[in-house]
Amino acid sequence: MFWSGEKNAEGKTDIVWILKKMRVIPASMKHQVSEKYESLFLSDKVNGRKLANTYLHDIANKFRGV
């Protein structure tokens, strides 16, 4: 999983949040999701992080409770 180490307004990184979301994604899809996350993150210098995190959040929600 790509992770830039950037910090949010509270001075925390996204790694704990990312790993929490990745836990619910099936092993067979983790690589694909990681690749898409990285692609989105790097696609836009201003909004890439938000795009990638929104994507990961939406995908993880699909598998929550399955």
N, C-alpha and C positions, 0 to 999 in steps of 0.2 A: 504494500500500500504506500503510495506516495504521500509524503507529509513534509511540508515546507519548514515547519518550526516557527511560523509567524505567530505572534501573540495577539489576542483580542484586547478589547478595551480594559478588561480586568487584569491583563498581564499573563493570561493563561494561554497555553497552546491548545490546539484541537485534538491532540493525539488520544486523550482519554475518551472524548466524545466519538471520534472515528472508530476506535477499537470497540466501543460499546455497540455502535451501529453494525459493524462488521460481524459481530458475534451471532446475529440472527440470520445472516445470509448463508445459504447452503454452501458447503465447501466446493461443490462443483461450479459455483458461480463467482466465487471470491476473486479469482484472477480477472475475469471479465469486468466485474464491478470496479476493481482496482484500476484497471486500464482506463476505463471510462472516466473515473474520478480524476485521474492524473491528466487525461486529455482536456477535460473541462477546466481544471484548475489552471493549466498552462495556456488555455485558449484566450484569456482576457486578463491583462495585467491589473485592471481595476476591479472587475467583477468575477474573476475566475474562482476565487475561494468560495464566494457565495453560491455560484452556479454548481460547483462540485459538492458543497455541503448540502445544498437543496436536493441534488440528485441522490446522494447517499441516504439522506433522511427519507425521501420518498420510496426508494428501493427497500430500505430496512423496514419501513412500515408495512410493506406488502407481505413480509414474512413474519412479522410479529404475531405471535399466537398460533402459528401454523404448526 
